[in-house]
Amino acid sequence: MIRLFGSLEVDCDTRTLGAGDLGGARPKQVLEILLAARGHRVSTDRLADLLWGAEPPRDPTGSLQTFVSVLRRRLASDRDRARELVITEAEAYRFDTDLVELDLDSFDQLLERSAHEPTRAARRSLERALALVRGDVLEDEPYSLWAQELRGTYRGRVLGAHLEAADAALSELDYRAALGHAEAAAALDGFSERAQRTAMLALYAVGRQHDALATYRDFRACLNRELGLEPTPETRALETAILRQQEVQSLLPRAIRPVRQDSAPQSIRLLGRTSEIATLERAAHRALAGSFALVLIEGEAGLGKTRLLDEFVMNIVGARMGRAGCSELEQHLPYVPLAAALRSALSGVELDGERLPALAQILPELALREPHHQYAEVDALEALVSLVVEHAPLVLVIDDLHSADSRTLAALAYLRRRCADVPAIVIGAVRAGAAFVNEPLRLLQPDARIRLEPLSSADLAPLGIPNLHESTGGNPRFVAETVSNGDRHALSPTFSDALLGQCRAAGAYAYRVLLAACLLEQPFEPETLAELLRVNATELVEELEGLCEHRILRVDGFRFRFRYDLVRQVLLTSISPARRRLLHASLDRGSTAEAPIPFRKPAHAIGRR
């Protein structure tokens, strides 16, 4: 291990060499310069310039050879090993960092890993990275220009690691650890507003409201005195929230949870999706090269729209990525999913509400400290365009877009028109058929539409389970449940309840129709089902066609059948023995049956046969 944090240290064989154990100041400096180059060659002219500046010795090349020779003897007793470490090239030297463990490399790797991990694992990686920091890089060279450049780079990275670790600690409710990291970050950069906000929030969370407000006042006075500036709107908004004694939980950053691993292998739900993923990645590549794109992924419930997006976002590099979902309960609230996606993408960015005041129509937190103004919708959309342009390349992913409010959909259409040459992409997951009942969604014109279909028998063949396609219809959700169920015949109660809930969502009468239909041989004649329910066959066909639109049944010639046999089996299991006996009795008696049927006929069927 070679340590550059703090003073130089080299673990060599069974010894540890310090800054004074490398044969003198110049050999030590040669080693530090080569290590700072991180495996790249450094010319002898460059080395001479860094060591002596405008006053080189008469024979700088000979002096460098002497320093390198001394350095090699100190680093390794084996001459071949020493020459492998410090390599002589044509008019240059290079240190082979692949042969040693460098603390800066370990720090960078842990920092990079933390960026792709859920909060708890990321926090561990950040803590391990910060444990390597024994002080500023190359503290023993406080005035050398090459050391100052490297020192400044890592001072910024250490600052960022403390801030990320503080956010992770806050999200896990470890307020004292968060405060420690925030104070360490503030010590590195006294003007870091993020560090000050984190300290304020941690103090407020541990019940020290007075100290949190005092931290704000001191920082504000410092900014005004040293720079003639005011804190940003985000910092002022936090002060307002603390003054109002807002609930702490609402102010904390959200933890990133690990992806839940299904009992079945995760790849099950990705069988047969190679072409869809490739299409999505091609669209994203074109968009992020400088051509805005709006892409819709369509499919019925359970076909893996969200899983496809999970796979896609894992491979995004070189762009800010934000993800959000839509809810029918929030459909009356404007811009909620769009705002959530933007917050996710710009989580480390301090937005200036004063420069784009109309943006507060979409991100209302920007107006917490300013007088409330109403702006025209076009002003808010133009502010949104400016935001996207400023922070591109940008990827926004919105699940369940069919449940989005009309203003969010209008904003996406506006972005598509106004940001044609901006490197950004918006990807929305939409339930199949939703455009027929959602007018704004129908009017949305995507640049690409990816339709997910059930998996084929060939797609499922690698799983080696007999009749899997027949029972699941190729629905990935049903496939995963069946595989994870193993040898057990009963499905999980949670999954069965979800299927029954989907059937009940079609309506009370439709649910009764499904309960009766599940007893019939598949496919079934609508006339047979009409006799069983004692309703008009023509009107029943209209109901059955509606259930086909709900993707529960499907047409089979002149007959109907359940789209997925698994749904039929769940319905069969849910029927009580008494109801099953009555229905079977009615089937046996045929159309002349007089026994009471345990169904209330729909209003339009009363008085009909």
C-alpha positions in Angstrom: 0.0 0.0 0.0 1.2 3.5 -0.9 -0.5 6.3 1.0 -0.6 9.8 -0.4 -3.3 11.1 2.0 -1.3 12.9 4.7 2.5 12.5 4.4 3.8 10.0 1.9 4.0 6.4 3.3 5.1 3.2 1.5 4.5 -0.3 2.9 7.5 -2.1 1.4 8.1 -5.8 2.2 7.9 -5.9 6.0 8.8 -2.2 6.5 6.9 1.1 6.2 8.9 3.9 4.6 8.1 7.4 5.5 8.9 10.7 3.7 12.4 10.7 5.3 13.2 7.1 4.3 13.5 7.4 0.5 17.0 8.6 0.1 16.5 12.3 0.3 14.0 15.0 -0.6 14.6 14.8 -4.4 14.1 11.0 -4.8 10.9 11.3 -2.6 9.6 14.1 -4.9 10.4 12.1 -8.0 8.3 9.2 -6.5 5.4 11.6 -5.6 5.4 13.1 -9.1 5.3 9.7 -10.8 2.6 8.5 -8.4 0.5 11.6 -9.1 0.7 10.7 -12.8 -1.2 7.5 -12.0 0.7 5.2 -14.2 1.3 7.6 -17.1 4.8 8.5 -18.4 6.4 11.7 -17.2 9.1 13.1 -19.5 12.5 13.9 -18.0 12.0 17.6 -19.2 8.7 17.7 -17.2 10.4 16.2 -14.1 13.2 18.7 -14.3 10.8 21.6 -14.7 8.8 20.4 -11.6 11.8 19.8 -9.5 14.0 22.8 -10.3 11.9 25.3 -12.3 14.0 28.0 -13.9 17.2 26.9 -12.1 18.1 23.3 -13.2 21.5 21.8 -12.5 24.1 21.5 -15.2 23.1 17.8 -15.9 19.4 17.4 -15.0 19.2 14.1 -16.8 22.1 12.6 -14.8 20.7 13.9 -11.6 17.3 12.3 -12.4 19.0 9.0 -13.1 20.7 9.2 -9.7 17.5 9.9 -7.9 15.7 7.1 -9.6 18.5 4.7 -8.8 18.4 5.7 -5.1 14.6 5.4 -5.1 14.7 1.9 -6.6 17.1 0.6 -4.0 14.8 2.0 -1.2 11.6 0.5 -2.7 12.8 -3.0 -3.3 15.8 -5.1 -2.5 15.2 -7.2 -5.6 16.6 -5.2 -8.6 14.2 -6.7 -11.1 11.2 -5.9 -8.9 12.5 -2.3 -8.4 12.8 -1.8 -12.2 9.3 -3.2 -12.7 8.0 -0.6 -10.3 9.9 2.5 -11.6 10.1 1.9 -15.4 12.6 3.7 -17.6 11.2 4.8 -21.0 12.6 6.9 -23.8 13.4 10.2 -22.1 10.7 9.5 -19.5 9.9 7.5 -16.3 6.7 5.8 -15.2 5.6 4.1 -12.0 3.5 1.0 -12.6 0.6 1.6 -10.3 -1.0 -1.8 -11.4 1.7 -3.5 -9.2 0.8 -1.7 -6.0 -2.2 -0.6 -4.0 -2.6 3.2 -4.0 -4.8 4.8 -1.4 -6.1 7.4 -3.9 -7.2 4.6 -6.3 -9.0 2.7 -3.4 -10.7 6.0 -2.4 -11.8 6.6 -6.0 -13.1 3.1 -6.4 -15.1 3.2 -3.2 -16.5 6.6 -4.2 -17.6 5.3 -7.6 -19.1 2.2 -6.1 -21.2 4.2 -3.6 -22.8 6.1 -6.5 -24.4 2.9 -7.7 -25.4 1.3 -4.4 -28.6 1.6 -2.2 -28.2 4.0 0.7 -27.0 1.5 3.4 -24.3 0.0 1.2 -23.4 3.4 -0.2 -22.9 4.7 3.3 -20.5 1.8 4.2 -18.5 2.5 1.0 -18.3 6.2 1.8 -17.2 5.5 5.4 -14.5 3.1 4.1 -13.3 5.7 1.6 -13.2 8.5 4.3 -11.3 6.2 6.6 -8.4 6.3 4.1 -8.2 10.1 4.5 -5.4 10.8 7.0 -5.2 14.5 6.0 -4.6 16.5 2.8 -2.8 14.8 0.0 1.0 15.1 0.2 1.0 17.3 3.3 4.8 17.0 3.3 4.9 19.1 0.0 2.8 22.2 1.0 4.3 24.5 -1.7 5.0 22.3 -4.7 2.7 23.2 -7.6 2.1 19.6 -8.7 1.2 18.6 -5.2 -1.2 21.6 -4.8 -3.1 20.6 -8.0 -3.6 17.0 -6.8 -4.4 18.2 -3.3 -7.1 20.5 -4.6 -8.7 17.7 -6.6 -8.9 15.4 -3.6 -10.0 18.0 -1.2 -13.1 18.4 -3.5 -13.7 14.7 -3.6 -13.3 14.3 0.2 -15.8 17.2 0.6 -18.2 15.5 -1.7 -17.8 12.2 0.1 -18.6 13.8 3.5 -21.7 15.5 2.0 -22.9 12.2 0.5 -22.2 10.3 3.7 -24.2 13.0 5.6 -27.2 12.6 3.4 -27.0 8.8 3.7 -26.8 9.1 7.5 -29.8 11.5 7.5 -31.9 9.1 5.4 -31.1 6.4 7.9 -32.0 8.7 10.8 -28.4 8.7 12.2 -28.5 12.5 12.9 -25.3 12.7 15.0 -23.2 11.0 12.3 -24.8 13.3 9.7 -23.8 16.3 11.8 -20.2 15.1 12.1 -19.9 14.7 8.3 -21.5 18.1 7.7 -19.1 19.8 10.1 -16.2 18.1 8.4 -17.4 19.3 5.0 -17.9 22.8 6.3 -14.3 22.8 7.7 -13.1 21.9 4.2 -15.2 24.6 2.5 -16.7 27.3 4.7 -18.9 28.5 1.8 -20.5 25.2 1.0 -24.3 25.8 1.4 -25.0 22.1 1.2 -22.8 21.5 4.2 -24.5 24.3 6.1 -28.0 23.0 5.2 -27.1 19.5 6.2 -25.7 20.7 9.6 -28.9 22.8 10.1 -31.1 19.8 9.3 -29.1 17.4 11.6 -29.2 19.9 14.5 -33.0 20.4 14.0 -33.5 16.6 13.9 -31.8 16.1 17.3 -34.0 18.8 18.8 -31.5 21.7 18.7 -33.7 24.1 16.8 -31.9 27.2 18.3 -28.5 25.9 17.1 -29.8 25.2 13.7 -31.1 28.7 13.3 -27.9 30.1 14.7 -25.9 28.2 12.1 -28.0 29.8 9.4 -27.6 33.3 10.9 -23.8 32.9 11.2 -23.5 31.5 7.7 -25.6 34.3 6.3 -23.5 36.9 8.0 -20.3 35.3 6.7 -21.6 35.2 3.1 -22.6 38.9 3.3 -19.4 39.9 4.9 -17.0 38.0 2.7 -18.8 37.8 -0.6 -21.6 40.3 -0.4 -24.1 37.5 -1.2 -27.3 36.0 0.4 -28.0 32.3 0.9 -29.7 30.5 -1.9 -33.5 30.0 -1.9 -33.0 26.4 -0.9 -31.1 27.3 2.2 -33.6 30.1 3.1 -36.5 27.6 2.5 -34.9 25.3 5.1 -34.7 28.1 7.6 -38.4 28.8 7.0 -39.3 25.2 7.5 -37.4 25.1 10.8 -39.0 28.3 12.0 -42.4 26.8 11.2 -41.4 23.6 13.0 -42.1 21.5 10.0 -42.1 17.7 10.5 -38.5 16.5 10.3 -39.4 13.5 8.3 -40.7 15.6 5.4 -37.3 17.4 5.1 -35.0 14.3 5.1 -33.5 12.8 2.0 -35.1 9.6 0.9 -33.1 6.4 1.2 -32.4 4.4 -1.9 -33.6 0.9 -1.1 -32.0 -2.2 -2.6 -34.0 -3.8 -5.4 -36.1 -6.6 -3.9 -34.9 -9.9 -5.1 -37.8 -12.2 -6.1 -37.7 -15.8 -5.0 -37.4 -16.6 -8.7 -34.3 -15.6 -10.5 -34.4 -12.0 -11.5 -33.7 -12.9 -15.2 -37.0 -14.8 -15.4 -38.9 -11.6 -16.1 -36.3 -10.5 -18.7 -36.7 -13.6 -20.9 -37.4 -12.6 -24.4 -36.9 -8.8 -23.9 -33.6 -8.5 -25.7 -35.0 -6.6 -28.7 -37.1 -4.2 -26.5 -34.0 -3.3 -24.4 -31.9 -2.8 -27.5 -34.6 -0.6 -29.0 -34.8 1.5 -25.9 -31.0 1.8 -25.6 -30.7 2.9 -29.3 -33.4 5.6 -28.7 -31.6 6.8 -25.6 -28.2 6.9 -27.4 -29.6 9.0 -30.2 -31.4 11.3 -27.8 -28.4 11.9 -25.6 -26.3 12.6 -28.6 -28.3 15.7 -29.1 -31.8 14.9 -30.3 -34.6 15.0 -27.6 -36.8 12.0 -27.6 -40.1 11.0 -25.9 -40.5 7.2 -25.7 -43.5 5.3 -24.4 -43.4 1.7 -23.2 -46.8 0.1 -23.5 -48.1 -3.2 -22.1 -50.8 -4.6 -19.9 -50.2 -5.0 -16.2 -47.6 -7.6 -15.3 -45.8 -7.6 -18.6 -42.7 -6.1 -17.1 -42.7 -2.4 -18.1 -41.2 -1.4 -14.7 -38.7 -4.3 -14.8 -37.6 -3.2 -18.3 -37.0 0.3 -17.0 -35.1 -1.0 -14.0 -32.7 -2.8 -16.4 -32.4 0.3 -18.6 -31.6 2.8 -15.8 -28.9 0.6 -14.3 -26.8 1.1 -17.4 -27.1 4.9 -17.7 -23.8 6.7 -17.6 -22.8 10.3 -18.4 -26.3 11.8 -17.8 -28.4 13.0 -14.9 -31.2 10.5 -14.3 -34.5 11.1 -12.4 -37.3 8.6 -11.9 -40.8 9.0 -10.6 -44.2 7.3 -10.7 -47.8 8.6 -11.1 -50.7 7.9 -8.9 -54.5 8.2 -9.6 -54.8 9.7 -6.1 -52.6 12.7 -7.3 -54.1 13.1 -10.7 -55.8 16.4 -9.7 -52.4 17.9 -8.6 -50.5 19.6 -11.4 -47.0 18.5 -12.4 -46.5 16.1 -9.4 -44.7 13.3 -11.3 -42.7 15.7 -13.5 -41.6 17.6 -10.4 -40.6 14.4 -8.6 -38.5 13.2 -11.6 -36.8 16.6 -11.8 -36.0 16.6 -8.1 -34.5 13.1 -8.4 -32.4 14.0 -11.4 -31.2 17.3 -9.9 -30.8 16.2 -6.2 -27.3 17.6 -5.9 -28.1 20.9 -7.7 -28.9 24.2 -6.0 -31.7 25.7 -8.2 -31.9 29.5 -8.4 -35.6 30.4 -8.1 -34.8 34.1 -8.5 -33.4 33.5 -12.0 -36.3 31.3 -13.1 -39.2 32.5 -10.9 -41.9 30.8 -13.1 -40.3 27.4 -12.4 -42.0 27.6 -8.9 -45.3 26.7 -10.7 -43.7 23.2 -11.2 -41.3 23.1 -8.3 -43.2 25.0 -5.6 -40.5 24.7 -3.0 -38.6 27.4 -4.9 -41.1 30.0 -3.8 -41.2 29.3 -0.1 -39.4 32.5 0.8 -40.6 34.7 -2.0 -44.0 36.4 -2.4 -46.3 34.1 -4.2 -46.9 35.1 -7.8 -49.0 33.4 -10.4 -47.3 33.0 -13.8 -48.8 32.1 -17.1 -48.5 28.4 -17.9 -46.3 29.1 -20.9 -43.9 31.0 -18.6 -43.6 28.0 -16.4 -43.0 25.7 -19.4 -40.4 28.1 -20.8 -38.6 28.0 -17.4 -38.8 24.2 -17.6 -37.2 24.3 -21.0 -34.4 26.5 -19.7 -33.8 24.1 -16.8 -33.6 21.0 -19.1 -31.2 22.8 -21.4 -29.0 23.9 -18.5 -28.7 20.5 -17.0 -28.6 18.3 -20.1 -27.8 15.5 -20.8 -30.9 14.4 -18.8 -32.9 11.2 -18.5 -36.4 11.4 -17.0 -38.3 8.1 -16.4 -41.9 8.2 -15.3 -43.8 5.0 -14.4 -47.6 4.7 -14.9 -47.8 7.7 -17.1 -51.4 6.9 -17.9 -52.2 8.2 -14.3 -50.4 11.5 -14.9 -52.2 14.8 -14.6 -53.0 16.6 -17.9 -50.4 19.4 -17.2 -47.6 16.9 -16.9 -48.6 15.4 -20.2 -48.8 18.8 -21.8 -45.4 19.7 -20.4 -43.9 16.6 -21.9 -45.4 17.5 -25.3 -44.0 21.1 -24.9 -40.5 19.8 -24.1 -40.6 17.5 -27.1 -41.4 20.5 -29.4 -39.1 23.1 -27.8 -36.1 20.9 -27.0 -35.6 19.2 -30.3 -31.8 19.7 -30.3 -31.2 19.1 -26.6 -29.6 15.9 -25.3 -32.4 14.6 -23.2 -34.9 11.7 -23.2 -38.2 11.2 -21.4 -39.4 7.6 -21.0 -42.9 6.8 -19.8 -44.5 3.4 -19.0 -48.1 3.2 -20.0 -50.8 0.6 -19.5 -52.0 -0.9 -22.8 -55.3 0.7 -23.9 -55.0 3.6 -21.5 -54.9 6.1 -24.4 -58.5 5.3 -25.3 -59.8 6.7 -22.1 -57.1 9.4 -21.5 -57.5 12.1 -24.1 -54.3 14.0 -23.2 -52.3 10.8 -23.3 -53.8 9.9 -26.7 -52.7 13.3 -28.1 -49.1 12.8 -26.9 -47.0 12.0 -29.9 -43.9 9.9 -28.9 -40.8 9.6 -31.0 -40.8 5.9 -30.3 -43.4 3.4 -28.9 -42.2 0.0 -27.5 -45.0 -2.5 -27.1 -44.5 -5.4 -24.7 -46.3 -8.6 -25.6 -46.6 -11.8 -23.5 -43.6 -14.1 -23.7 -43.8 -16.9 -26.2 -43.4 -20.6 -25.6 -39.9 -20.4 -27.1 -39.0 -17.6 -24.6 -40.1 -19.8 -21.7 -38.5 -23.0 -23.0 -35.1 -22.4 -21.1 -37.0 -22.7 -17.8 -37.9 -26.3 -18.6 -41.3 -26.3 -16.8 -44.0 -28.2 -18.6 -47.2 -26.4 -19.6 -45.8 -23.1 -18.2 -47.0 -21.1 -21.2 -50.4 -22.6 -21.1 -51.0 -21.7 -17.4 -49.4 -18.3 -17.5 -50.1 -17.1 -21.0 -46.5 -15.8 -21.1 -47.2 -13.1 -18.6 -43.8 -12.5 -16.9 -45.5 -11.7 -13.6 -47.4 -15.0 -13.6 -44.2 -16.8 -14.8 -42.2 -15.4 -11.9 -44.9 -16.4 -9.4 -45.2 -19.9 -10.8 -41.5 -20.5 -10.8 -41.0 -19.1 -7.3 -43.9 -21.2 -6.1 -41.9 -24.3 -6.9 -43.7 -27.6 -6.0 -46.4 -25.9 -4.0 -49.8 -26.0 -5.7 -51.2 -23.0 -3.9 -50.2 -19.5 -5.1 -49.1 -17.0 -2.5 -52.0 -15.2 -0.8 -50.7 -11.8 -1.8 -50.5 -12.7 -5.4 -53.9 -14.3 -5.4 -55.4 -11.3 -3.7 -53.9 -9.1 -6.4 -55.4 -11.1 -9.2 -58.8 -11.1 -7.5 -58.5 -7.3 -7.0 -57.8 -6.9 -10.7 -60.9 -8.9 -11.5 -63.1 -6.9 -9.0 -61.8 -3.7 -10.5 -63.8 -4.5 -13.7 -67.0 -3.9 -11.7 -69.3 -5.9 -9.5 -71.4 -7.5 -12.3 -68.3 -8.2 -14.4 -66.8 -10.0 -11.4 -69.9 -12.2 -11.0 -69.7 -13.0 -14.7 -66.1 -14.0 -14.3 -66.9 -16.3 -11.3 -69.5 -18.1 -13.4 -67.3 -18.2 -16.5 -64.5 -19.9 -14.6 -66.6 -23.0 -14.1 -67.2 -23.5 -17.8 -65.0 -25.5 -20.1 -62.6 -23.2 -22.0 -63.4 -21.7 -24.5 -67.0 -21.2 -23.6 -70.1 -20.2 -25.5 -71.6 -16.9 -24.5 -75.1 -18.5 -24.8 -74.2 -21.1 -22.2 -73.0 -18.5 -19.8 -76.1 -16.4 -20.4 -78.3 -19.4 -19.5 -76.3 -19.9 -16.3 -76.7 -16.3 -15.3 -80.3 -16.0 -16.8 -79.4 -12.8 -18.7 -79.8 -11.6 -22.3 -77.0 -13.2 -24.4 -76.4 -10.1 -26.6 -76.0 -7.9 -23.6 -73.7 -10.5 -21.9 -71.5 -10.4 -25.0 -71.1 -6.7 -24.6 -69.9 -7.4 -21.0 -67.5 -10.1 -22.2 -66.1 -7.8 -24.8 -65.5 -5.2 -22.1 -63.6 -7.9 -20.1 -61.5 -8.5 -23.2 -60.6 -4.8 -23.2 -59.6 -5.2 -19.5 -57.3 -8.0 -20.7 -58.9 -10.6 -18.5 -60.7 -12.6 -21.3 -59.9 -12.9 -25.0 -61.9 -13.8 -28.0 -61.5 -17.4 -29.4 -63.4 -17.6 -32.7 -67.1 -17.2 -31.8 -66.3 -18.0 -28.2 -64.5 -16.5 -25.2 -61.8 -17.8 -22.9 -59.7 -16.5 -20.0 -56.6 -14.8 -21.3 -54.6 -16.5 -18.5 -55.5 -19.9 -17.0 -53.8 -18.8 -13.8 -56.6 -16.1 -13.3 -59.2 -18.7 -13.9 -57.7 -21.0 -11.3 -57.5 -18.3 -8.7 -61.2 -17.4 -9.3 -62.1 -21.1 -9.0 -60.3 -21.4 -5.7 -62.1 -18.3 -4.4 -65.6 -19.7 -4.9 -67.2 -21.0 -1.8 -68.4 -24.7 -1.8 -72.1 -23.6 -1.5 -71.9 -21.3 -4.5 -70.0 -23.8 -6.5 -72.7 -26.5 -5.8 -75.5 -24.1 -6.9 -73.7 -23.1 -10.1 -72.9 -26.7 -11.0 -76.5 -27.7 -10.3 -77.7 -24.9 -12.6 -75.3 -26.1 -15.3 -76.6 -29.7 -14.9 -80.3 -28.6 -15.2 -79.5 -26.5 -18.3 -81.5 -23.5 -19.4 -84.7 -24.7 -17.7 -83.3 -24.5 -14.3 -85.5 -22.9 -11.7 -83.1 -23.0 -8.7 -82.1 -19.6 -7.4 -78.8 -18.4 -8.9 -76.4 -16.6 -6.4 -76.1 -13.6 -8.7 -77.9 -10.3 -8.8 -78.7 -9.5 -12.4 -77.6 -6.2 -13.8 -80.2 -3.5 -14.1 -80.3 -3.8 -17.9 -81.0 -7.6 -17.6 -84.0 -7.4 -15.1 -87.0 -8.9 -16.7 -85.0 -10.5 -19.5 -84.1 -14.1 -20.3 
